[in-house]
Amino acid sequence: MIEHAAHPKSDSPKSDSLCELLRYWTERLRGRAIPSRADIDPIELRSMLGYLTILEVVPPAAPGAPPQFRYRLHGVHVTRAMGCDMTGKFVSDLPSKPYADEVTERLLRVVAERRPVVSTSQWSTGERTTQYEIIWLPLSSDDVHIDRLLGGVAILGGVDRHLAVQRDRNRRLAATMDQLST
């Protein structure tokens, strides 16, 4: 468990990249209960950008109805793993109704509890099933209403392996370049 003054029971992610995202979010609290979207600088999250999601919390259309959640950013690696780009669409538009309900339940929890929520789950796209860990982090432009959610996805066995493969390719390319220059 990671202890935060404003978020005393925040789950701790297992993935290094999500731990780093949680640290980044926590640093942006700066004495407030929740950081705002303006506090989040995509340049500072460049290495994770393809694994990030930003959702807009759309107020309920009718009294007593729950809010809806619209994807404002759906990272390219998340899109590839899911097999669909959700940018501009609602969570309720996800191809699987049970999965959409599961995601909505988590998002409502983040809004109600006003703290980060970490979970693991899976999605299936045809022949492939992908296991992932996700952290949802609340954002508020007025420190009262949760109006955005920042999500970070770690594809279990994928994110770290992806980075290792990329580093290995870069090393081999550098070695090849060295050999060609001699």
Backbone as a printed PyTorch tensor [residue, N CA C, xyz], in Angstrom:
tensor([[[  0.8270,  -1.1830,   0.0000],
         [  0.0000,   0.0000,   0.0000],
         [  0.8720,   1.2480,   0.0000]],

        [[  0.5070,   2.2160,  -0.8030],
         [  1.1860,   3.5040,  -0.8000],
         [  0.3100,   4.4470,   0.0020]],

        [[  0.8920,   5.1030,   0.9620],
         [  0.1190,   6.0140,   1.8120],
         [  0.2090,   7.4360,   1.2800]],

        [[ -0.9250,   8.0490,   1.0840],
         [ -1.0220,   9.4550,   0.7000],
         [ -1.9410,  10.1070,   1.7140]],

        [[ -1.6890,  11.3350,   2.0340],
         [ -2.5470,  12.0380,   2.9930],
         [ -3.9940,  12.0590,   2.5070]],

        [[ -4.1750,  12.3840,   1.2290],
         [ -5.5350,  12.5010,   0.6970],
         [ -6.0780,  11.1660,   0.1960]],

        [[ -5.2210,  10.1650,   0.0760],
         [ -5.6110,   8.8810,  -0.5130],
         [ -5.0440,   7.7500,   0.3230]],

        [[ -5.5270,   7.5700,   1.5500],
         [ -4.8820,   6.6670,   2.4900],
         [ -4.8680,   5.1930,   2.1100]],

        [[ -5.7430,   4.7360,   1.2310],
         [ -5.7560,   3.3040,   0.9200],
         [ -5.5110,   3.0560,  -0.5590]],

        [[ -4.7250,   3.8890,  -1.1710],
         [ -4.4330,   3.7320,  -2.5870],
         [ -3.6750,   2.4340,  -2.8190]],

        [[ -4.1640,   1.6330,  -3.7660],
         [ -3.4830,   0.3970,  -4.1210],
         [ -2.1450,   0.7260,  -4.7560]],

        [[ -1.2090,  -0.1620,  -4.5950],
         [  0.1040,   0.0190,  -5.1870],
         [  0.2180,  -0.8420,  -6.4340]],

        [[  0.5690,  -0.2420,  -7.5760],
         [  0.7450,  -1.0600,  -8.7750],
         [  1.9850,  -1.9410,  -8.6690]],

        [[  1.9900,  -3.0310,  -9.4100],
         [  3.1390,  -3.9400,  -9.4370],
         [  4.1310,  -3.5380, -10.5320]],

        [[  3.6290,  -2.9890, -11.6300],
         [  4.4540,  -2.6020, -12.7700],
         [  5.3010,  -1.3700, -12.4430]],

        [[  6.5750,  -1.4220, -12.8310],
         [  7.4630,  -0.2730, -12.6120],
         [  6.9340,   0.9840, -13.2860]],

        [[  6.4280,   0.8520, -14.5060],
         [  5.9560,   2.0260, -15.2350],
         [  4.7480,   2.6570, -14.5420]],

        [[  3.8590,   1.8350, -13.9800],
         [  2.6900,   2.3890, -13.2870],
         [  3.0690,   2.9640, -11.9280]],

        [[  4.0760,   2.3860, -11.2730],
         [  4.5940,   2.9800, -10.0310],
         [  5.1520,   4.3680, -10.3260]],

        [[  5.8560,   4.4870, -11.4370],
         [  6.4130,   5.7830, -11.8350],
         [  5.3010,   6.7830, -12.1440]],

        [[  4.2390,   6.3400, -12.8090],
         [  3.1050,   7.2250, -13.1080],
         [  2.4230,   7.6800, -11.8200]],

        [[  2.2550,   6.7730, -10.8690],
         [  1.6610,   7.1390,  -9.5800],
         [  2.5460,   8.1550,  -8.8500]],

        [[  3.8640,   7.9570,  -8.8770],
         [  4.7830,   8.9370,  -8.2630],
         [  4.6420,  10.3010,  -8.9410]],

        [[  4.5680,  10.2940, -10.2680],
         [  4.4150,  11.5310, -11.0440],
         [  3.1330,  12.2600, -10.6130]],

        [[  2.0210,  11.5260, -10.5470],
         [  0.7310,  12.0960, -10.1490],
         [  0.8100,  12.6490,  -8.7230]],

        [[  1.4160,  11.8870,  -7.8150],
         [  1.5340,  12.2910,  -6.4120],
         [  2.3510,  13.5800,  -6.2850]],

        [[  3.4170,  13.7110,  -7.0540],
         [  4.2320,  14.9230,  -7.0240],
         [  3.4410,  16.1510,  -7.4650]],

        [[  2.4140,  15.9590,  -8.2730],
         [  1.6110,  17.0720,  -8.7600],
         [  0.4990,  17.4740,  -7.8000]],

        [[  0.3470,  16.7890,  -6.6870],
         [ -0.6720,  17.1630,  -5.6970],
         [ -0.3810,  18.5530,  -5.1330]],

        [[  0.8530,  18.8070,  -4.7750],
         [  1.2980,  20.1170,  -4.2730],
         [  0.3230,  20.7130,  -3.2560]],

        [[ -0.0230,  19.8870,  -2.2670],
         [ -0.9050,  20.3520,  -1.1920],
         [ -2.3850,  20.2810,  -1.4950]],

        [[ -2.7460,  19.8970,  -2.7050],
         [ -4.1610,  19.7670,  -3.0620],
         [ -4.5930,  18.3130,  -2.9250]],

        [[ -5.8810,  18.0920,  -2.9350],
         [ -6.4000,  16.7270,  -2.8450],
         [ -6.1720,  15.9610,  -4.1480]],

        [[ -6.2650,  16.6780,  -5.2850],
         [ -6.1890,  16.0360,  -6.5990],
         [ -5.5390,  17.0110,  -7.5810]],

        [[ -4.5860,  16.5510,  -8.3850],
         [ -4.0190,  17.4480,  -9.3990],
         [ -5.0130,  17.7030, -10.5340]],

        [[ -4.7300,  18.7160, -11.3280],
         [ -5.5910,  19.0170, -12.4760],
         [ -4.9590,  18.4800, -13.7460]],

        [[ -5.7260,  18.4610, -14.8170],
         [ -5.2030,  18.0350, -16.1230],
         [ -4.0520,  18.9520, -16.5350]],

        [[ -4.1480,  20.2350, -16.1890],
         [ -3.1000,  21.1990, -16.5440],
         [ -1.7610,  20.8670, -15.8760]],

        [[ -1.7950,  20.1140, -14.7820],
         [ -0.5650,  19.7160, -14.0880],
         [  0.1630,  18.5770, -14.7900]],

        [[ -0.5060,  17.9180, -15.7170],
         [  0.0520,  16.7510, -16.3990],
         [  0.6770,  17.1930, -17.7170]],

        [[  1.9810,  17.0060, -17.8470],
         [  2.6980,  17.4160, -19.0500],
         [  3.0720,  16.1720, -19.8600]],

        [[  2.4380,  15.9900, -21.0220],
         [  2.7220,  14.8020, -21.8320],
         [  4.2070,  14.6420, -22.1800]],

        [[  4.9290,  15.7430, -22.3140],
         [  6.3630,  15.6620, -22.6220],
         [  7.0940,  14.9180, -21.5080]],

        [[  6.6960,  15.1720, -20.2660],
         [  7.3330,  14.5000, -19.1310],
         [  6.9700,  13.0140, -19.0700]],

        [[  5.9070,  12.6270, -19.7490],
         [  5.4480,  11.2310, -19.7650],
         [  5.7110,  10.5780, -21.1210]],

        [[  6.6130,  11.1660, -21.8820],
         [  6.8990,  10.7290, -23.2560],
         [  7.1160,   9.2210, -23.3620]],

        [[  7.8780,   8.6360, -22.4350],
         [  8.1750,   7.2040, -22.5400],
         [  6.9430,   6.3310, -22.3350]],

        [[  5.9130,   6.8800, -21.7110],
         [  4.6910,   6.1060, -21.4400],
         [  3.5230,   6.4850, -22.3320]],

        [[  3.6820,   7.5130, -23.1430],
         [  2.5480,   8.1080, -23.8550],
         [  1.6690,   7.0860, -24.5750]],

        [[  2.2660,   6.1180, -25.2310],
         [  1.4810,   5.1180, -25.9590],
         [  0.6660,   4.2000, -25.0680]],

        [[  0.9500,   4.2510, -23.7550],
         [  0.2440,   3.4040, -22.7840],
         [ -0.6920,   4.2090, -21.8940]],

        [[ -0.9180,   5.4800, -22.2560],
         [ -1.7790,   6.3400, -21.4380],
         [ -3.1510,   6.5040, -22.0680]],

        [[ -4.1140,   6.7480, -21.1930],
         [ -5.4800,   7.0390, -21.5800],
         [ -5.9410,   8.2270, -20.7460]],

        [[ -6.6330,   9.1530, -21.3810],
         [ -7.2760,  10.2380, -20.6270],
         [ -8.7630,  10.1580, -20.9360]],

        [[ -9.5460,  10.1300, -19.8770],
         [-11.0020,  10.0960, -20.0080],
         [-11.5880,  11.3990, -19.4860]],

        [[-12.6030,  11.8830, -20.1710],
         [-13.3890,  13.0110, -19.6850],
         [-14.5660,  12.4350, -18.9010]],

        [[-14.8210,  12.9870, -17.7330],
         [-15.9810,  12.5750, -16.9420],
         [-17.1380,  13.4730, -17.3870]],

        [[-18.1030,  12.8880, -18.0820],
         [-19.2450,  13.6360, -18.6180],
         [-20.3670,  13.5920, -17.5870]],

        [[-20.8060,  14.7750, -17.1160],
         [-21.8670,  14.7980, -16.0970],
         [-23.1120,  14.0380, -16.5630]],

        [[-23.8660,  13.4940, -15.6070],
         [-25.0630,  12.7230, -15.9660],
         [-26.0850,  13.5710, -16.7240]],

        [[-26.7470,  12.9410, -17.6810],
         [-27.7770,  13.6280, -18.4600],
         [-29.0540,  13.8190, -17.6530]],

        [[-29.3040,  12.9300, -16.6970],
         [-30.5220,  13.0020, -15.8840],
         [-30.1390,  12.9320, -14.4090]],

        [[-30.9160,  13.5720, -13.5490],
         [-30.6150,  13.4950, -12.1100],
         [-30.6050,  12.0430, -11.6300]],

        [[-29.5910,  11.7170, -10.8310],
         [-29.4810,  10.3680, -10.2800],
         [-28.7760,   9.3710, -11.1850]],

        [[-28.5620,   9.7500, -12.4360],
         [-27.8600,   8.8630, -13.3710],
         [-26.3510,   8.9840, -13.1310]],

        [[-25.6050,   7.9330, -13.4240],
         [-24.1480,   8.0230, -13.2560],
         [-23.5280,   8.8520, -14.3850]],

        [[-22.3180,   9.3650, -14.1640],
         [-21.6430,  10.0650, -15.2590],
         [-21.2320,   9.0570, -16.3360]],

        [[-20.9430,   9.5950, -17.5120],
         [-20.3760,   8.7650, -18.5710],
         [-18.9050,   9.1360, -18.7120]],

        [[-18.1710,   8.3200, -19.4230],
         [-16.7350,   8.5270, -19.5650],
         [-16.3690,   8.4710, -21.0400]],

        [[-15.7810,   9.5880, -21.5410],
         [-15.3940,   9.6860, -22.9460],
         [-13.8690,   9.6720, -23.0610]],

        [[-13.3600,   8.8210, -23.9430],
         [-11.9240,   8.7580, -24.2000],
         [-11.4770,  10.0190, -24.9350]],

        [[-10.5440,  10.7640, -24.3500],
         [ -9.9340,  11.9270, -24.9940],
         [ -8.5950,  11.5320, -25.6110]],

        [[ -7.9390,  10.5740, -24.9980],
         [ -6.6750,  10.0350, -25.5110],
         [ -6.7100,   8.5380, -25.2760]],

        [[ -6.3490,   7.7900, -26.2990],
         [ -6.2720,   6.3300, -26.1940],
         [ -4.9430,   5.9540, -26.8260]],

        [[ -3.9380,   5.7280, -25.9880],
         [ -2.5730,   5.5060, -26.4540],
         [ -2.4660,   4.4530, -27.5420]],

        [[ -1.4970,   4.6490, -28.4200],
         [ -1.3350,   3.7920, -29.5870],
         [ -1.0670,   2.3340, -29.2000]],

        [[ -0.2940,   2.0870, -28.1410],
         [ -0.0220,   0.7030, -27.7380],
         [ -1.2610,   0.0490, -27.1250]],

        [[ -2.0610,   0.8450, -26.4380],
         [ -3.3220,   0.3330, -25.8860],
         [ -4.2740,   0.0180, -27.0360]],

        [[ -4.3220,   0.9070, -28.0120],
         [ -5.1680,   0.6960, -29.1900],
         [ -4.7890,  -0.5920, -29.9130]],

        [[ -3.4840,  -0.7960, -30.1070],
         [ -3.0320,  -2.0280, -30.7880],
         [ -3.4080,  -3.2770, -30.0040]],

        [[ -3.1920,  -3.2300, -28.6940],
         [ -3.4930,  -4.4040, -27.8650],
         [ -4.9860,  -4.7090, -27.8520]],

        [[ -5.8100,  -3.6570, -27.8450],
         [ -7.2580,  -3.8650, -27.8010],
         [ -7.8590,  -4.1430, -29.1640]],

        [[ -7.1540,  -3.7140, -30.2030],
         [ -7.6840,  -3.9190, -31.5480],
         [ -8.6800,  -2.8650, -31.9750]],

        [[ -8.8050,  -1.7660, -31.2060],
         [ -9.7090,  -0.6850, -31.5960],
         [ -9.2580,   0.6220, -30.9380]],

        [[ -9.4630,   1.7230, -31.6620],
         [ -9.1390,   3.0460, -31.1380],
         [-10.4110,   3.6330, -30.5380]],

        [[-10.3600,   3.9580, -29.2660],
         [-11.5400,   4.4660, -28.5710],
         [-11.5560,   5.9940, -28.4720]],

        [[-10.5630,   6.6760, -29.0260],
         [-10.5070,   8.1330, -28.9390],
         [-11.8180,   8.7520, -29.4240]],

        [[-12.4020,   9.6260, -28.5750],
         [-13.6540,  10.2960, -28.9080],
         [-14.9030,   9.4830, -28.5960]],

        [[-14.7340,   8.2260, -28.2290],
         [-15.8810,   7.3540, -27.9370],
         [-16.0720,   7.2170, -26.4340]],

        [[-17.2200,   6.7120, -26.0650],
         [-17.5350,   6.4830, -24.6550],
         [-17.1190,   5.0740, -24.2390]],

        [[-16.8420,   4.9200, -22.9550],
         [-16.5290,   3.5910, -22.4160],
         [-17.6620,   2.6250, -22.7440]],

        [[-18.8980,   3.1200, -22.7030],
         [-20.0500,   2.2620, -23.0210],
         [-20.0260,   1.7690, -24.4620]],

        [[-19.1800,   2.3800, -25.3270],
         [-19.0490,   1.9520, -26.7190],
         [-18.0280,   0.8310, -26.9100]],

        [[-17.3680,   0.3970, -25.8280],
         [-16.4160,  -0.7010, -25.9530],
         [-17.1110,  -1.9050, -26.5940]],

        [[-16.3970,  -2.6600, -27.4120],
         [-17.0140,  -3.7700, -28.1510],
         [-17.6930,  -4.8260, -27.2720]],

        [[-17.2240,  -5.0200, -26.0580],
         [-17.8110,  -6.0250, -25.1750],
         [-18.5840,  -5.3360, -24.0520]],

        [[-19.8750,  -5.5930, -23.9670],
         [-20.7060,  -4.9860, -22.9140],
         [-20.2350,  -5.3870, -21.5190]],

        [[-19.9280,  -6.6730, -21.2520],
         [-19.4320,  -7.0330, -19.9190],
         [-18.1310,  -6.3000, -19.5680]],

        [[-17.2450,  -6.1540, -20.5620],
         [-15.9930,  -5.4460, -20.3140],
         [-16.2680,  -3.9590, -20.0560]],

        [[-17.1670,  -3.3620, -20.8420],
         [-17.5400,  -1.9490, -20.6440],
         [-18.1090,  -1.7480, -19.2410]],

        [[-18.9230,  -2.6830, -18.7840],
         [-19.5010,  -2.5850, -17.4320],
         [-18.4140,  -2.6840, -16.3600]],

        [[-17.4360,  -3.5880, -16.5690],
         [-16.3290,  -3.7540, -15.6260],
         [-15.4990,  -2.4690, -15.5340]],

        [[-15.1900,  -1.8840, -16.6820],
         [-14.4060,  -0.6430, -16.7100],
         [-15.1960,   0.4860, -16.0520]],

        [[-16.4660,   0.6100, -16.3920],
         [-17.3080,   1.6690, -15.8180],
         [-17.3660,   1.5560, -14.3000]],

        [[-17.4820,   0.3490, -13.7940],
         [-17.5130,   0.1350, -12.3430],
         [-16.2390,   0.6650, -11.6880]],

        [[-15.0870,   0.3830, -12.3000],
         [-13.8120,   0.8850, -11.7660],
         [-13.7520,   2.4040, -11.8000]],

        [[-14.2000,   2.9800, -12.9090],
         [-14.1400,   4.4350, -13.0630],
         [-15.0590,   5.1380, -12.0700]],

        [[-16.2430,   4.5840, -11.8550],
         [-17.1580,   5.1530, -10.8600],
         [-16.5360,   5.0930,  -9.4700]],

        [[-15.7720,   4.0400,  -9.2060],
         [-15.0780,   3.9180,  -7.9170],
         [-14.0420,   5.0330,  -7.7500]],

        [[-13.2750,   5.3130,  -8.8090],
         [-12.2770,   6.3870,  -8.7450],
         [-12.9550,   7.7190,  -8.4410]],

        [[-14.0490,   7.9920,  -9.1400],
         [-14.7750,   9.2570,  -8.9430],
         [-15.3550,   9.3270,  -7.5290]],

        [[-15.9630,   8.2510,  -7.0590],
         [-16.5940,   8.2460,  -5.7310],
         [-15.5620,   8.3340,  -4.6090]],

        [[-14.4670,   7.5960,  -4.7360],
         [-13.4650,   7.5460,  -3.6630],
         [-12.4070,   8.6370,  -3.7900]],

        [[-12.3470,   9.3010,  -4.9750],
         [-11.4240,  10.4160,  -5.2050],
         [ -9.9700,  10.0250,  -4.9430]],

        [[ -9.6090,   8.8120,  -5.3850],
         [ -8.2510,   8.3200,  -5.1750],
         [ -7.8890,   7.3740,  -6.3130]],

        [[ -6.5910,   7.1200,  -6.4800],
         [ -6.1770,   6.1700,  -7.5090],
         [ -6.7230,   4.7640,  -7.2470]],

        [[ -7.0110,   4.0690,  -8.3220],
         [ -7.4620,   2.6820,  -8.2480],
         [ -6.6090,   1.8640,  -9.2170]],

        [[ -6.0820,   0.7620,  -8.7130],
         [ -5.2580,  -0.1420,  -9.5150],
         [ -6.0050,  -1.4600,  -9.6500]],

        [[ -5.9660,  -2.0310, -10.8450],
         [ -6.5760,  -3.3480, -11.0290],
         [ -5.8530,  -4.0930, -12.1420]],

        [[ -6.0930,  -5.3700, -12.1850],
         [ -5.6140,  -6.1810, -13.2920],
         [ -6.8330,  -6.7990, -13.9540]],

        [[ -6.7200,  -7.0120, -15.2340],
         [ -7.8400,  -7.5790, -15.9720],
         [ -7.2970,  -8.1490, -17.2760]],

        [[ -8.1950,  -8.4380, -18.1840],
         [ -7.8100,  -8.9270, -19.5010],
         [ -8.8650,  -8.5270, -20.5040]],

        [[ -8.4530,  -8.4560, -21.7560],
         [ -9.3950,  -8.2890, -22.8440],
         [ -9.0170,  -9.2450, -23.9460]],

        [[-10.0130,  -9.6080, -24.7110],
         [ -9.7820, -10.5510, -25.8030],
         [-10.1370,  -9.8890, -27.1160]],

        [[ -9.2930, -10.1030, -28.1000],
         [ -9.5610,  -9.6180, -29.4600],
         [ -9.3950, -10.8100, -30.3870]],

        [[-10.4930, -11.4470, -30.6990],
         [-10.4260, -12.6130, -31.5790],
         [ -9.6500, -13.7470, -30.9460]],

        [[ -8.4920, -14.0500, -31.4970],
         [ -7.6900, -15.1730, -31.0310],
         [ -6.7720, -14.8190, -29.8680]],

        [[ -6.6170, -13.5380, -29.5620],
         [ -5.6260, -13.1180, -28.5700],
         [ -6.2870, -12.5830, -27.3090]],

        [[ -5.7850, -13.0080, -26.1630],
         [ -6.2210, -12.4670, -24.8790],
         [ -5.0230, -11.7610, -24.2630]],

        [[ -5.2280, -10.5340, -23.8140],
         [ -4.1580,  -9.7240, -23.2530],
         [ -4.4330,  -9.4540, -21.7850]],

        [[ -3.4780,  -9.8060, -20.9400],
         [ -3.5480,  -9.4990, -19.5080],
         [ -2.9190,  -8.1310, -19.3080]],

        [[ -3.4950,  -7.3120, -18.4390],
         [ -2.9180,  -6.0010, -18.1970],
         [ -3.1790,  -5.5430, -16.7770]],

        [[ -2.3650,  -4.5960, -16.3510],
         [ -2.5680,  -3.8820, -15.0920],
         [ -2.8560,  -2.4400, -15.4810]],

        [[ -3.7790,  -1.8090, -14.7720],
         [ -4.1190,  -0.4170, -15.0770],
         [ -4.2630,   0.3680, -13.7850]],

        [[ -3.8490,   1.6120, -13.8500],
         [ -4.0750,   2.5340, -12.7460],
         [ -4.9030,   3.6880, -13.2870]],

        [[ -5.9370,   4.0460, -12.5450],
         [ -6.7690,   5.2020, -12.8690],
         [ -6.5030,   6.2630, -11.8160]],

        [[ -6.1530,   7.4650, -12.2790],
         [ -5.7950,   8.5700, -11.4020],
         [ -6.7700,   9.7250, -11.6250]],

        [[ -7.4350,  10.2030, -10.5640],
         [ -8.3980,  11.3020, -10.7400],
         [ -7.6970,  12.6310, -10.9890]],

        [[ -8.3410,  13.4760, -11.7880],
         [ -7.8730,  14.8360, -12.0560],
         [ -9.0600,  15.7790, -11.8620]],

        [[ -8.7820,  16.9710, -11.3460],
         [ -9.8520,  17.9340, -11.0770],
         [ -9.3750,  19.3360, -11.3910]],

        [[-10.1360,  20.0530, -12.2210],
         [ -9.7400,  21.4240, -12.5660],
         [-10.0710,  22.4080, -11.4460]],

        [[-10.9970,  22.0290, -10.5440],
         [-11.3740,  22.9460,  -9.4580],
         [-11.1290,  22.3680,  -8.0660]],

        [[-10.4650,  21.2220,  -7.9690],
         [-10.1660,  20.5310,  -6.7140],
         [-11.4270,  20.0710,  -5.9840]],

        [[-12.5610,  20.0940,  -6.6780],
         [-13.8250,  19.6310,  -6.1000],
         [-14.3990,  18.4990,  -6.9470]],

        [[-14.6140,  18.7830,  -8.2230],
         [-15.2280,  17.8100,  -9.1330],
         [-14.1530,  17.0590,  -9.9150]],

        [[-14.2850,  15.7550, -10.0010],
         [-13.3930,  14.9430, -10.8300],
         [-13.8870,  15.1030, -12.2620]],

        [[-13.0880,  15.7440, -13.1140],
         [-13.5350,  15.9730, -14.4890],
         [-12.7110,  15.2360, -15.5400]],

        [[-11.5840,  14.6580, -15.1190],
         [-10.7670,  13.8400, -16.0100],
         [-10.1960,  12.6790, -15.2070]],

        [[ -9.8500,  11.6100, -15.9190],
         [ -9.1650,  10.4740, -15.3160],
         [ -7.9680,  10.1560, -16.2020]],

        [[ -6.8200,  10.0100, -15.5800],
         [ -5.6060,   9.6210, -16.2890],
         [ -5.4020,   8.1390, -16.0400]],

        [[ -5.3240,   7.3780, -17.0970],
         [ -5.1070,   5.9400, -16.9790],
         [ -3.7670,   5.5460, -17.5520]],

        [[ -3.0740,   4.6720, -16.8460],
         [ -1.8250,   4.1090, -17.3350],
         [ -1.9820,   2.6070, -17.4260]],

        [[ -1.5840,   2.0400, -18.5480],
         [ -1.7380,   0.6110, -18.7870],
         [ -0.3680,  -0.0440, -18.8790]],

        [[ -0.2070,  -1.1490, -18.1980],
         [  0.9830,  -1.9840, -18.3380],
         [  0.5100,  -3.3420, -18.8280]],

        [[  0.8890,  -3.6710, -20.0370],
         [  0.5240,  -4.9750, -20.5870],
         [  1.4600,  -5.9710, -19.9280]],

        [[  0.8990,  -6.8530, -19.1310],
         [  1.7190,  -7.7440, -18.3160],
         [  2.5990,  -8.6070, -19.2000]],

        [[  3.8730,  -8.5380, -18.9560],
         [  4.8330,  -9.2350, -19.7900],
         [  5.0520,  -8.5380, -21.1150]],

        [[  4.4320,  -7.3830, -21.3110],
         [  4.5470,  -6.6990, -22.5910],
         [  5.2780,  -5.3830, -22.5170]],

        [[  4.9230,  -4.5220, -21.5860],
         [  5.5310,  -3.1960, -21.5380],
         [  7.0230,  -3.3110, -21.3020]],

        [[  7.4270,  -4.0120, -20.2510],
         [  8.8410,  -4.1220, -19.9400],
         [  9.5800,  -4.8830, -21.0390]],

        [[  8.9610,  -5.9380, -21.5860],
         [  9.5910,  -6.6900, -22.6610],
         [  9.7230,  -5.8040, -23.8910]],

        [[  8.7160,  -4.9950, -24.1810],
         [  8.7590,  -4.0780, -25.3200],
         [  9.9580,  -3.1340, -25.1840]],

        [[ 10.1210,  -2.5590, -23.9890],
         [ 11.2350,  -1.6410, -23.7760],
         [ 12.5710,  -2.3640, -23.8870]],

        [[ 12.6660,  -3.5820, -23.3580],
         [ 13.9070,  -4.3530, -23.4410],
         [ 14.2350,  -4.6890, -24.8900]],

        [[ 13.2440,  -5.0690, -25.6680],
         [ 13.4510,  -5.3790, -27.0860],
         [ 13.9360,  -4.1290, -27.8160]],

        [[ 13.3220,  -2.9800, -27.5000],
         [ 13.7190,  -1.7300, -28.1430],
         [ 15.1620,  -1.3710, -27.7860]],

        [[ 15.5270,  -1.5180, -26.5120],
         [ 16.9020,  -1.2400, -26.0870],
         [ 17.8790,  -2.1810, -26.7940]],

        [[ 17.5150,  -3.4710, -26.9120],
         [ 18.3750,  -4.4470, -27.5770],
         [ 18.5640,  -4.0740, -29.0490]],

        [[ 17.4880,  -3.6780, -29.7160],
         [ 17.5800,  -3.2500, -31.1150],
         [ 18.5060,  -2.0460, -31.2510]],

        [[ 18.3530,  -1.0880, -30.3300],
         [ 19.1860,   0.1110, -30.3770],
         [ 20.6590,  -0.2440, -30.1950]],

        [[ 20.9500,  -1.1870, -29.2630],
         [ 22.3430,  -1.6180, -29.0550],
         [ 22.9100,  -2.2830, -30.3060]],

        [[ 22.1110,  -3.1740, -30.9210],
         [ 22.5720,  -3.8530, -32.1320],
         [ 22.7840,  -2.8610, -33.2680]],

        [[ 21.8860,  -1.8890, -33.3940],
         [ 22.0220,  -0.8730, -34.4290],
         [ 23.2880,  -0.0520, -34.1970]],

        [[ 23.5470,   0.3390, -32.9350],
         [ 24.7560,   1.1000, -32.6100],
         [ 26.0000,   0.2780, -32.9240]],

        [[ 25.9880,  -1.0160, -32.6040],
         [ 27.1490,  -1.8940, -32.8850],
         [ 27.3620,  -2.0030, -34.3940]],

        [[ 26.2860,  -2.1390, -35.1340],
         [ 26.3790,  -2.2170, -36.5970],
         [ 26.9310,  -0.9220, -37.1600]],

        [[ 26.4760,   0.1980, -36.6510],
         [ 26.9570,   1.4980, -37.1090],
         [ 28.4400,   1.6600, -36.8010]],

        [[ 28.8520,   1.1860, -35.6210],
         [ 30.2700,   1.2370, -35.2430],
         [ 31.1070,   0.4060, -36.2130]],

        [[ 30.6160,  -0.7760, -36.5540],
         [ 31.3560,  -1.6640, -37.4590],
         [ 31.4610,  -1.0400, -38.8440]],

        [[ 30.3970,  -0.3950, -39.2920],
         [ 30.4060,   0.2250, -40.6260],
         [ 31.3430,   1.4260, -40.6860]],

        [[ 31.4910,   2.1090, -39.5610],
         [ 32.3300,   3.3120, -39.5510],
         [ 33.8080,   2.9880, -39.4080]],

        [[ 34.1660,   1.7350, -39.0900],
         [ 35.5870,   1.3780, -38.9460],
         [ 36.1480,   0.7800, -40.1930]]])
